[in-house]
Amino acid sequence: MTFSEENYLKAIYHLTLVSNSEVSTNAIAEMMETKASSVTDMLKKLAEKDLVNYKKYRGVSLTEPGKLAAKMIVRKHRLWEVFLVEKLDFSWDEVHDIAEQLEHIKSEKLINKLDDFLGNPTEDPHGDPIPNAEGQIVKIEKHLLSELEVNQIGICVGVKDTSSEFLKYLDKQGIALGSKIEVVGKESFDLSVRIKVDEKGLSISNKIASNLYIK
């Protein structure tokens, strides 16, 4: 597959996780920042390779080979993120763009050795699950911080928004994976949330609370 084909498969995979149904051409175009006509051309190529099921005006879904191929791309991306953070001391807001380049490396032997070298991690630095070599994923039960009630306590296990800006904001507030977060209060006016992060008091917006995963 070309880099472009791999990027499309990954985009469809992520969109499928959100919608749990067939993905529209327009949704793919928005995620890929391209024209719908370009998406249609690519979907036809992927369908010819038996990587997607595509019918005009009915959306697209991944075939089993397509789903496995997408998971392997995601696997490489997230393993490289772990490597960059744990072994090269990159911060979690720096690694996404670099991993976008490294995920296209073809050597399966290299990726499996990287996985073993890292101790076979099941999550990347943002709390997202890493598929194993067979494409299997260990799922953890998690909720958004915004869903917790007052006086409930949880541990931060991931972020919904992985943008550099959001991750830098969390660093400034001292919020990281593993942080103990208690909901102290909620404001009905703007749905902002008062929390304690490892005993430090903090007020955050509903937008922030809706982008933090807790278990």
N, C-alpha and C positions, 0 to 999 in steps of 0.2 A: 504493500500500500504506500501511497505517497503521503507526505506530511499532511497535506490538505485533507485527504480522505480520513486519516486518523483523527484529525481535529473535528471533522464532522461527526464521526462515530462517537467521539467523547461527548460532544455537545448534545447529540440525540440521547445518549445514555443519561446525562445529567437531567435533561428535560423530562425524560420518562420517569425518573425518580420523583419528580415534583408532581407530575400530572397523573401517573399510574394509568395512562391511556396512550393512544396514538398521538404523535406530536405533529403540530401543524407546520407547514412550510414557513409561515410568517414568524413563528416562534424561533425556529432555527435561524432564519435570516436576521432576526433581532440579536440573538446571542452571538452570531458569527459576524455581525456588523457588515452585512452584505445584502445584495438584492435578492428578492424572492426567485427571480429567474435563474440566478446563479445556483441557488439552493436546489432548484428543480433539476438542473443539469447534473449536479453532483449526486442527487438521489438516484437518478437513472443509472449512473455508473456503479453506485454501491449496490443497487438492486441486481445488476448484471453479475456482480460478484457474489450474490447470495448473502449479502451482509445486512440488507434491510428489506422489509416488506413495504412496497410503495405503490399506491394507487392514487392517481390524480384526484384532487379535491377530498381525499379521505385521510390524509395525514400519513405518517410513517411510523413504523416500529422496527426494532432490531430483530433479526433472526437469531437463532441460538448461536451460530458462528459469529454473527455481528456483535452479539452481547458479550461473548467471551473475548473477542478482540478489543472491544471498548474497555472491559475490565482490566485487560492486560496493560492498556495505555494508562489507565488510572493507577494501576499498581506501580508502574514505573515512576509516574509523576510523584506519587506520595512517598515511595521509598527514597527517591532523590531528595525530597523535602526533609525527611528524617535525617539523611546523611548530612545535608548542608547545615542543619541546625545542631545536630549532636556532635558531628566530627569536625566541622569547619567553622563553628561558632557564628553562623549567620543568625540574624534575628528572624522571628517567624513572619515578619512583614516583608522580608526581602526575598524569600525563597520561591514564591510562586512563578515569577517570570523566568527565573533560571531553570526551574523544573520543567517549564513549558518547552524549553529547548532540549533538555536531557531526556524527556519522555519518548523521543523519537528514535533513541538508540535501539538497534534491532537485536542485539545479542541477548538471547534468553539466558545463556550461561552466565553472562555478566550480572544480569539482574538477580538471578537466583543466588549467586555468590554474594551480591550486595545485601540481599535479604538475610542470608545467614550471618554475614559480617555484622549486621545491625542487631542481631538477636531475634530475628523474625517478628518485628513489631506488628501490631494489629491496628495501630492508629498513627496518623501523621501528626505534625506539630499543631495542627488546627483542630484535632479531635476527630477527623474524618477517617472512616475505616479503610484499611488497606486490604485489597483482595489477595488471597494466597495464590500460589502457582497454578491452582486448579480453578481459580476464579471464585472461590468461596469467600464469604465475608462474615466475620463475627459481628453481629449486631448487638448494640447495647441499648437498653431502654433509657430514653432521655426526653426531657421536656424543655420548653422555652422558659426562661426566667420570668417572663411576663405572665405565665400561667400559674405560677406559685401564689399561694395565699399568704397573708400576713402571718408572721411567726414561723413559716416553713423555712427549712434550711436545706441546702443542696451543695453539691460540688460541681464546679465548672468543668465540663467535659468536652466542650467544643464551641465553635462559632459558626453561625449561619452565614454571616458576611465575612469573607476572607480578604477584603480589600486592604491595601496597605494603610489607608487612612484610619480605618476602624481598628486595626491591630495596634497602630501607634497610639490611638486614643486609649485602648485598654492598658497598654504599657504605662501610660501616664497616670492612670487611675489605680495601678497595681493589681489589675485583674488578669489572671493567667489560668491555663489549664491546671486543675488541682486546687484552685482557690475555693475556700469555704465561704459561701454567700448565704446570708440570712435576710429575708424580706422583713423589714421593720415597719413599713407603712406604704400605702398607696394613695395617690391624690386622684379623686374622681374628676377634677376639672380637666387635667391634661394627661391623666393616666401615667404620670411620672411615678417612679418607684424609689423609696428610701431603703437603702440596704446597708448591711455591714459586710465588709470584705475582710476576712481574717481579723475581725474586731474593729476595723476602721470604718467610720460612718461615711456614707456617700449618697448623693441623690443623682439618679440617672433618668433619662427620658424613656418613654415607652419604646421608642425606636431601638435604643440600646438594649433594653430588656428583651425585646423581641428578636435579638440576634445573638443571644447567649444561650447555649444548651446546658442544662443542669440535670444531674441524676441524684 
